[in-house]
Amino acid sequence: MTSPKLAKTTRTGRTYKHPVTGAEYPSVTTVLGIVGKGEALKHWAAGEVAKFAVNNKQAWQSLDDAAAIDLLKREPLRFLDRAASRGTDVHALAETYAKTGTMPQWADEISGYVAALKRFFDEHQPQPVLVEHTVFNSEIGYAGSFDMVCKLPTFGDELVVLDYKTSKAIYPDVAAQLAAYAHGTEYIDDDKVQPMPAIARGVAVRLAADATYEVIECDVNAGWTYFKAVRAVFDIPTKPFLLGDVRPSGERSDEARAEKRDWLMNRVRKLKEVNSEAFAAFAARWSPAIPTFKSQHQHSSIELRQIEQLLVEIERDFSVPFHEHVVPPSVKRPPQIATPAEKPMPPSDDITVATNDIELLRMRLNDSANAVKLTAKRLAKEAAAVKRSVSLSGKPSLRRYMIVSTMLDFLDEDDGSGDTLDAALRYLDIRGDDTLGAAVGNLDIAQVQQMSNVLAQLRAGTLNLQYINDTFTITEGK
C-alpha cells in the first residue's frame, strides 16, 4: 500500500484523520496488529538468524563475539525492512497498472512481481471500480486504505474488495482486514466523502517473485466478527482498570499525596537541570497511562510510586547525585557528603529504544514522500562518512531515534529540501563547516531537543524562516 494522504504514523501505530470531522481513527492493520503472533514469530526469527549464519559465514566469523552477535540477531529486522520496501513497490505499480494499464519504468527492478500481476489481470480480467481509496467507519472507529474494489467475471456483477500480498502465504487474518474495508461506511475521493458501495466478497491476491500468483477468496462475514472483537480489545489498554488506592477517611491522605507529588516534581526539575540526557530518558520511559505533572490530574499513591521508581532507575543508570533540596517529605535529612563535580556527558548511544518504536519510525520513513526519502538517504551517507549515524540500521539508541524522528519532522516541513533543517542548525550555532548530514549525525540528545523547540516555534510563528542573501535563515519575532 502506498502512503495514504490522510494517514500518519505515530508511536502507537498508523492513524487516519477524517477530512470533515477531524476525528482520528486507528488503521485497520494497526488494530489487527495487537493480536499476538509470538510463538510463530519466535520460530521464524530463529530460522532467519540460522539461515543467515549458514549462508554468510565469512561475514561474521572474523568478527569479535559482540559484533558477530549484533550482526546475526538483526537479520530478522533487515528481512522485514526489505519486505516492507518490496511490498510498497509492488502496491505502487499495481495501482498504476489498474488505473492506466501501463507499468512504471522502474518496474523492471521487480520483474517477477510484474509478470505475476500481468498474469493475474490477463487471466482474471478484473474490472476496477475504485482504486486506492481511504475508507472510514466512524461508528466503530477505524479507517484504512484498500487496494481495489472491482468486479471479477467469476463472481458476476458482485463487487469485490481486493488486497495484494507479497508474503510467503495468505494468512487467515486477511479475512478480517478485507471485512473491515468492506464494512466501511464511506470512502474519500478527491477530498470528498462518498458512501461506500455494498461489497459482497473479499479476495486476496498473492504475487510472488517467481512470476506466480494465487487468488484466495476470504470469508468476510467471519472476518467481520473477528475484526469487531479485536477492535473492542484494542481500546482496553486505555481503560482505567486500577481506580486508585483505598484511602482512610479525613484529609491527611490527600495532604500526604500532595506533598509527595510536589517533592517528585522538584526532583524531576533538578534532574532536568543537572543532566539533560537523563531527563530525556526519563521522559521517554514515562508511562503513557500516567498523566504528566503539567496536567491537573490528582495522582494516586500508586501512580506516585511508579513515578518515584522510574526516577530511582534513571538516577541509578546515569549516576545522578541525590540533591539536598529533594529529600523526601517527613524523612530526616541525611548528612551531606561532598560529591565530585559532574563532567558534561558526551553524545551517547547507551540508551536503547524499544524495537516497536523503531519499527514505527521505519514505517513513517517508508511512508514519506520520495523527496524526503532521498534527502534522508543522502544525509545518512554524509553522516556515515564521519562515522556517525543518521539511520535506523545500527544500534536502536535513543539519540539515533530522536535524530531520525526530528530530521523527518524538518524534511516533511519543506518537502525534503533540507533548507529548514540547515537553517535551524545555523540558528543554534551548531552547523559548523561539516556537511549537513555530518552536522545532524553529531547532535547529542540535548541539541536534538533544541532543534525540536526551534521547529515548534517556526510552526507557532514566534520564529520565521526567510530567504536572505541566497540563504534560508531563521529570524526572531512575529
C-alpha positions, -999 to 999 in steps of 0.1 A, spaced: 0 0 0 14 34 -9 13 62 17 -24 74 20 -29 111 21 -49 112 53 -26 88 72 2 94 96 25 71 116 26 77 154 43 60 183 13 37 187 8 29 150 -9 44 119 -39 67 123 -62 84 98 -77 119 102 -112 123 88 -112 153 64 -146 166 75 -149 159 113 -112 159 120 -116 128 142 -86 104 142 -90 67 140 -66 38 142 -58 20 109 -72 -15 102 -37 -30 102 -28 -13 135 -59 -27 151 -52 -62 139 -16 -58 149 -24 -62 186 -32 -99 181 -2 -118 193 18 -140 169 46 -145 195 53 -183 190 52 -181 152 74 -151 151 100 -166 175 104 -196 153 105 -175 122 131 -151 136 153 -181 149 151 -196 114 162 -163 97 192 -160 120 202 -196 114 199 -193 76 219 -161 76 246 -176 98 250 -206 75 249 -187 42 272 -158 53 299 -174 74 326 -151 61 306 -121 72 306 -129 109 333 -155 117 361 -129 116 342 -105 140 346 -104 177 318 -121 197 298 -89 205 299 -77 169 290 -112 155 261 -115 178 248 -80 169 251 -88 132 233 -121 134 205 -110 157 195 -82 134 189 -103 103 151 -106 111 148 -68 112 168 -65 80 144 -90 64 114 -70 75 128 -38 61 134 -54 27 99 -70 27 83 -37 36 101 -19 8 92 -46 -17 56 -45 -7 54 -7 -11 69 -10 -46 45 -38 -57 15 -19 -44 26 13 -62 30 -5 -96 -3 -24 -91 -21 9 -85 -6 24 -117 -14 -7 -137 -50 -8 -125 -56 29 -134 -36 32 -166 -29 -3 -179 8 6 -181 38 -2 -159 62 25 -145 98 25 -158 113 12 -126 91 -20 -127 119 -40 -142 136 -39 -107 109 -64 -95 102 -81 -128 89 -113 -112 61 -95 -93 53 -75 -125 49 -107 -145 27 -122 -118 5 -91 -117 1 -91 -155 -8 -128 -155 -35 -121 -128 -50 -93 -149 -48 -113 -182 -64 -144 -167 -90 -130 -143 -98 -98 -161 -107 -76 -130 -128 -45 -138 -116 -18 -114 -143 4 -98 -123 21 -71 -85 20 -68 -65 30 -37 -91 49 -16 -92 56 21 -123 42 38 -137 52 72 -162 36 97 -169 63 123 -194 42 141 -169 15 152 -139 38 149 -113 28 123 -100 36 89 -79 21 62 -69 21 25 -79 -7 2 -61 -16 -29 -90 -21 -52 -128 -25 -54 -136 -43 -86 -157 -69 -104 -143 -103 -113 -161 -122 -141 -160 -153 -118 -185 -135 -94 -206 -118 -120 -218 -83 -110 -209 -86 -73 -184 -60 -60 -152 -75 -46 -127 -57 -23 -92 -69 -33 -59 -67 -15 -24 -76 -29 1 -95 -8 38 -103 -13 42 -125 17 50 -162 15 14 -172 21 -21 -157 26 -29 -158 63 -64 -161 79 -64 -126 94 -65 -112 59 -102 -120 60 -106 -96 89 -87 -69 71 -109 -72 39 -140 -74 61 -131 -41 77 -127 -24 43 -160 -39 31 -179 -26 61 -166 9 58 -194 34 58 -177 60 35 -146 65 13 -127 96 3 -125 106 -34 -106 138 -41 -112 151 -6 -149 144 -10 -168 120 13 -187 93 -7 -209 65 6 -192 31 4 -208 8 -21 -221 -26 -9 -192 -52 -10 -202 -88 -14 -168 -106 -13 -132 -102 -3 -103 -116 -23 -65 -117 -16 -41 -119 -45 -6 -131 -35 21 -121 -60 54 -139 -59 90 -131 -71 89 -162 -94 61 -147 -115 34 -170 -100 3 -158 -82 -27 -172 -63 -61 -158 -57 -79 -167 -24 -115 -158 -15 -119 -148 22 -149 -152 44 -157 -116 51 -187 -125 73 -165 -145 97 -137 -119 92 -161 -91 103 -170 -109 135 -133 -113 142 -124 -77 134 -151 -63 157 -139 -84 186 -103 -72 181 -114 -36 177 -131 -38 211 -100 -53 227 -79 -25 210 -94 1 234 -89 -20 265 -54 -6 274 -70 29 277 -95 17 303 -88 26 340 -87 -9 355 -69 3 386 -91 30 400 -67 41 427 -57 32 463 -83 30 491 -76 59 514 -86 64 550 -112 90 558 -101 126 565 -78 149 547 -45 136 559 -40 111 530 -48 138 504 -23 162 520 4 134 521 -1 127 484 1 164 475 33 167 495 47 136 478 37 150 443 55 183 450 86 165 462 87 144 430 82 175 408 111 192 424 132 161 420 123 160 383 132 197 378 166 191 394 172 161 371 165 183 341 190 209 354 219 186 362 216 161 333 196 167 302 203 133 288 190 116 319 159 138 318 153 128 282 155 92 291 131 98 320 106 115 296 109 87 270 102 60 296 73 78 312 42 55 311 15 69 288 -10 56 312 1 82 338 -9 119 332 21 143 334 27 168 361 16 196 338 -19 182 339 -45 190 366 -47 153 374 -45 144 411 -21 114 410 -29 84 431 -4 68 455 1 40 430 10 65 402 33 84 425 51 52 435 55 43 398 70 78 391 94 75 420 105 40 409 113 54 374 132 83 389 153 59 410 161 38 380 171 68 359 193 83 387 210 49 391 216 44 354 230 79 349 248 82 383 228 113 391 236 125 426 208 128 452 204 165 459 197 182 492 165 201 484 147 169 472 149 150 504 116 131 507 89 146 529 87 136 565 122 120 563 152 132 584 177 150 562 209 129 558 243 143 564 257 160 533 286 142 515 307 161 491 305 147 456 329 154 427 318 179 401 299 163 373 315 162 339 293 170 309 281 138 292 291 134 256 266 122 229 256 88 240 241 57 223 238 38 255 201 43 260 182 18 239 147 23 223 120 -4 221 120 -24 189 84 -15 182 92 23 183 120 17 158 97 -2 135 70 25 137 97 51 127 108 29 98 72 27 87 70 65 88 102 68 68 89 43 42 56 63 40 74 96 34 74 114 1 101 103 -23 119 137 -20 120 132 18 133 97 15 160 107 -10 172 136 12 172 113 43 193 88 24 218 115 13 222 128 49 227 93 62 256 88 37 272 121 47 269 112 84 284 77 78 314 93 61 324 108 95 314 76 113 282 90 128 247 75 122 216 91 108 198 59 101 179 31 118 201 3 107 225 5 137 220 1 174 185 13 183 196 41 207 175 70 220 199 95 204 196 80 169 159 75 173 154 112 182 177 124 154 159 105 127 125 115 141 134 152 143 151 151 109 120 137 93 99 164 110 121 191 94 122 174 60 84 170 60 82 207 67 99 218 35 91 187 12 126 173 16 147 203 6 166 203 39 167 241 39 148 244 72 170 217 89 201 236 77 187 269 89 179 255 124 214 241 128 229 275 119 204 294 141 216 273 171 252 278 160 259 241 158 261 238 120 299 242 117 317 235 84 306 199 82 282 186 56 246 188 66 244 151 73 276 151 94 263 180 114 230 162 121 248 130 130 270 148 156 240 161 176 236 150 212 202 145 228 200 180 243 207 195 209 181 174 192 156 187 218 167 223 209 161 215 173 126 203 181 119 235 200 130 256 170 106 237 147 78 242 172 85 279 173 86 281 135 52 264 133 38 287 160 52 318 142 75 330 170 104 323 147 104 329 109 122 312 80 133 338 55 154 338 23 182 363 29 213 367 7 207 335 -12 203 315 21 174 304 42 177 320 76 157 318 108 149 351 124 130 360 156 98 378 161 62 376 148 
